[in-house]
Amino acid sequence: MNINQLGVAIALSGLALLTGCGSLLPKPAAPPTLYSLDDVTTVAAAPPAASAPTLIISTPRAAAGFDTRHIVYQRQAHQLDYFAQSQWADTPSQMLAPMLLRALERGGAFRAVLAAPAAAAGDFRLDTELLRLQQDFATTPSQVRLTLRAVLVNTATRRAVAAREFDLSLPAPSEDAYGGVWAANRAAQQLLGELAAFCAQAVRAMPSP
């Protein structure tokens, strides 16, 4: 074998070695499946009165452990776990923001509903905090629990005129992340409807200026 033939043989051997090593390398992890909270309500908005106040909705906050795109589940008290291959498309508090706005618009208690920061001044401000959104596997079927704290503030006096903690649990149709997402969407729709009714009642109960 001459020098040229030897070089070719060495190169082919090296290529074969690299190919073999490549097959032993771990495959890259598959990207996580992304899920969303969506407003699927088709109910038309109630027309507000011309004298109705305006509302500014603050950006929703989230409690520790829930300001994340991870989908949270729980098997035992005080311990939060996350699905490995499933995530929210955004943090739940951020996805709730446009849903909050549309739910309050549909309620018809406000002349205008704006998201903060807004150029216009509002008569009221709604502050919310997501306290919990998790799938609980301690029961069968598993339950998705959604808890939201809401405070309605009179912007002129800077005083809270109404506050309430909304807490809702719904069964998941399947014992996996998708089942939890399905139940979370239904829970969000129901809870936001209750929140809109709560805000409307609080405003209408206030004495006229």
N, C-alpha and C positions, 0 to 999 in steps of 0.2 A: 504494500500500500504506500503510495507516494504521499508527499506532504499535503497536496491539495485534497486528496481523498480522505486523509486523516482529519483535516479541518472540517470537511463536510460531515463526516461521521460524528465528530464531537458536537457540532452544531445541532445535528438531528437528535442526538442523545439528550442534549440540554433542553431542546424543545419538548421532547417527550417527558422529561422530568418535570418541566414547568407545567405541562398539561395535566400530568398526574397529580401534582400538588394542588393545582387549581380545583380539581374535583374534590379535594379533601377540605377546602376552605368552607367555613359555614356560610350558608346562603343568607343574604340580607333579610331582615325581618319585614314581613308584609306591613304596609301602612295601615294604621287603625281605621276602622269603619267610623264615619262621622254621622252624627245624628243632630237634629235641630228641634227646637220648640217653635211651633208654627201656629199662627192665628188662622183657624179654619172656620170661624164663625161667619155665617152668611146673613145674620140679622141686620137689617138696615138701621142706621143711626136715627134716634129720635130727634126731631127738630127742637133746638133750644129756644127758650124765650129770649126776646131782644134784650131784656134786662138781666139775663143770666150772667153770673160772674165768669171770669177767665181763670184758668188753672195752669200752673207751671209744674211739670213733673220732673223732679230731680233725677239724676242718674241713679238707678238702684245700686245699693251696696250689697255686699255679701259677707256673712259671718266667716270666721276662720274655718278653714277646711272645705269651704264651698265656693271660694273665689278661684275656681279652677275649671279647665275644660274636661278634666277627668270625670267620668260618670261614677258617682259614689254609691257604694252599697255597704250593708252592715249585716254581720252574722251574730254579733254579740254586742252587748251594751258598751258604750264608750270607745269602740274601735271602728274607725272608718277605713274601708278598703276601696280600691279602684279597679274597674275592669281593665284588663291589659290590652285588649284589642278593639276597644270601643271608646270613643270620645265624643263630647259635644263639639259642634262646629265652632262655637264660641262659648264663653262662660255663660251659665244660665242667667245670671243677673243681667248681662248685656242683651241676651235674647229676649228677656222679659220686657225690656224697655219699650220697644215699639208695640208690643202686645198690650202693655199698660195704657199707652196713649190711645190706641184704638178702642179699648174697652171703655175708657172714660168718655171718649167721643160718642160712642153708641148710647151711653147712659142719658144724654140729653140734658144734664144738669148744668153744663157749662157752655157759655157762648163760644169759647175757643179753648182748646187744649194744646199746649205747646211743650216741647221737650227742652229742658235746660241744656246749655245756656240759650236764653231767648232774648231777642232785642226788646220785645214788648214786656211791660210789667204786668204781672198777674195779680188777681185779687187773692188767690190762694196758691199754696205750694204743697205738693204731695211728696213726702219723703218716704222711701221704702227700703227695707233691708231683707234680703233673702236669708232666713235663719237656717233653713234645712231643705234639701232636695236629695233624697236617698231612697234606695230600694232596700227594704228590710226583709231578710231571708229567715228571720227568727220564726215566722209563721208560714203556713201553707194554705192558700197560695201566698207568695210574697206580696208585700204591701209597699207602694210608693207613697212616701210622706212628703208633703210640701208645706212649708211654714213661712209666712211672710208677715213682717211687721209694717204697719202703715201709720203715718202721722200726717194729718191735714193741718196746715199752718195758715193762719191769717197773715198775709204779708204786711198789712198796714200796722198791725199791733205786734207782729212777730210772736204771737202766742198760738199754741196748739189748740185747736177747737175740737178735735176728735182724734182718737187713737185706738187702734185695735190690732190684735195679733190673730191672723187667719191661719188655721191649721186644718189640713185636709189629707185624708188617706184613702187611696183607691187600690183595689187588687190588681196585680199585673196578670195579663192573660198567658204569660209564659215565664218560665224561670230562667231568664237570660236578660242580657242588656236591652234587647229590642222590646221585650215585654215591659221592662221598666220605663223605657222611652215612651212607649205607647200610653202607659198609665200616667206618666208625667205630663204629657200633652193634654190629656183629659182633665187632670187635676188643675193644671194652669188655667184652662178655659173656665172651669167652674169657679175657681178661687177669684179670678179677675172679675168675673161677673158679680160675685158677692162684694168685692171691693168697690166696684163702680156704684152699686146700690147703696153701700155704706156711705160713700162720699156724697152722693146725691141727697140722702136723708139728712146728713150732717149740715149741708149747705141750706137746705130748705127749712130746717129747724131753727136757723139763726134768725134773730129779729131783723126787720128791715131797718136800714140806716135812716 
